């Protein structure tokens, strides 16, 4: 049996986006993936761990050391921007994420004074469903659980 693929879910502030992603990933691919919750702070990590991550760590060094060993990185687009999330994303964190060879699935959510154009605005549950059902499946070449239930909106 081959080793499970490692997905790093990165989030900050309250960890709500990461927690939503983790719950949905676990429902679609139960036991198939190792999900690492990487929070920019301990509160975010804690929320993602409660959502079902296999392991978790917080802070700049944890993100810097872990993303280079992952098979996929998932989170809000702001994890690639230095000083985003009220300054929680350090330049070193953003560089580690963008420099990692792992494919990245980024949700176009931001509280920054940045406007992303040519992107449809969807509620978080719709973006998470698209990220997990299509992007993760394509990036990691895995099949979903045939008994899975669509996410409630």
C-alpha positions in Angstrom: 0.0 0.0 0.0 1.4 3.4 -0.9 1.7 6.3 1.5 -1.2 8.6 1.8 -0.9 11.9 0.0 -0.3 14.9 2.3 -2.5 17.9 2.0 -1.5 21.1 3.9 -4.5 23.2 4.7 -3.3 26.7 5.7 -5.5 29.4 7.3 -5.2 32.2 9.8 -7.3 34.4 12.1 -10.2 32.1 13.2 -9.4 29.1 11.0 -13.0 29.0 9.7 -12.1 28.6 6.0 -9.5 25.9 6.8 -12.0 24.1 9.1 -14.7 24.1 6.3 -12.2 22.7 3.8 -11.0 20.0 6.2 -14.5 18.8 7.1 -15.4 18.6 3.4 -12.2 16.9 2.4 -12.6 14.3 5.2 -16.2 13.6 4.0 -15.2 13.1 0.4 -11.9 11.2 0.9 -12.2 9.5 4.3 -8.9 7.9 5.3 -7.4 8.5 1.9 -5.4 11.6 2.7 -3.2 12.9 5.5 -4.5 16.4 6.3 -2.1 18.8 8.0 -3.6 21.9 9.6 -1.1 24.7 9.4 -2.4 27.8 11.2 -0.8 31.2 11.1 -1.8 31.2 14.8 -2.8 28.6 17.5 -6.5 29.5 17.3 -6.7 28.8 13.6 -4.8 25.5 14.1 -7.1 24.5 16.9 -10.2 25.1 14.8 -8.8 23.0 12.0 -7.8 20.2 14.3 -11.4 20.1 15.7 -12.6 19.9 12.1 -10.7 16.6 11.6 -7.1 17.3 10.5 -4.7 14.4 11.2 -2.0 16.7 12.6 -1.5 20.4 13.1 1.1 23.1 13.8 1.2 26.8 14.1 3.3 29.7 13.0 5.9 30.7 10.5 8.5 28.0 11.0 5.9 25.2 10.9 4.5 26.5 7.6 8.0 27.1 6.2 9.2 23.5 7.1 6.1 21.6 6.1 4.9 23.0 2.8 8.0 21.8 1.0 7.1 18.2 1.9 3.5 18.3 1.0 1.7 16.9 -2.1 -0.9 19.7 -2.2 -1.5 23.1 -0.5 -5.0 24.4 0.0 -6.2 27.7 1.5 -7.4 31.2 0.8 -5.4 33.1 -1.8 -4.1 35.5 1.0 -1.7 32.8 2.1 0.5 33.8 -0.8 0.5 37.5 0.1 3.0 38.9 2.5 1.4 40.7 5.5 -2.1 39.5 4.6 -4.7 38.5 7.2 -4.0 41.5 9.4 -0.3 40.8 9.2 -0.5 37.2 10.2 1.0 36.0 6.9 4.6 36.9 7.2 6.8 37.4 4.1 8.6 34.1 4.9 5.3 32.2 5.0 4.1 33.6 1.7 7.4 32.8 0.1 7.4 29.3 1.4 3.9 28.7 0.0 4.6 30.2 -3.4 8.0 28.5 -3.7 6.8 25.1 -2.8 6.8 22.6 -5.7 3.4 21.3 -4.5 0.4 22.3 -6.5 -1.8 24.9 -4.8 -5.6 25.3 -4.7 -6.4 28.8 -3.6 -9.8 30.1 -2.8 -10.3 33.7 -3.9 -11.2 35.0 -0.5 -9.5 38.0 1.0 -10.1 40.7 3.5 -7.3 42.8 1.9 -7.7 45.9 -0.1 -7.2 43.8 -3.3 -9.8 43.2 -6.0 -9.5 40.0 -8.1 -11.1 40.4 -11.4 -12.7 37.8 -13.7 -13.6 35.6 -10.8 -17.2 34.7 -10.0 -18.2 35.5 -6.4 -19.5 32.3 -4.8 -20.4 31.5 -1.2 -17.7 29.6 0.7 -19.5 26.2 0.6 -19.6 26.4 -3.2 -15.9 27.2 -3.5 -15.0 24.5 -1.0 -17.1 21.9 -3.0 -15.4 22.9 -6.2 -12.0 22.8 -4.7 -12.5 19.4 -3.2 -14.6 17.7 -5.8 -12.7 18.8 -8.8 -9.3 20.3 -8.0 -8.1 17.9 -5.3 -9.3 14.9 -7.3 -7.5 16.1 -10.4 -4.3 17.2 -8.7 -3.9 14.0 -6.6 -5.5 11.6 -9.1 -7.7 10.0 -6.4 -11.3 8.9 -6.5 -14.0 10.1 -4.1 -16.1 8.0 -1.8 -19.0 6.7 -3.8 -21.3 7.0 -0.8 -20.5 10.6 -0.1 -23.2 13.1 0.6 -23.2 16.5 -1.0 -22.2 19.3 1.3 -25.1 21.2 3.0 -25.3 24.9 2.1 
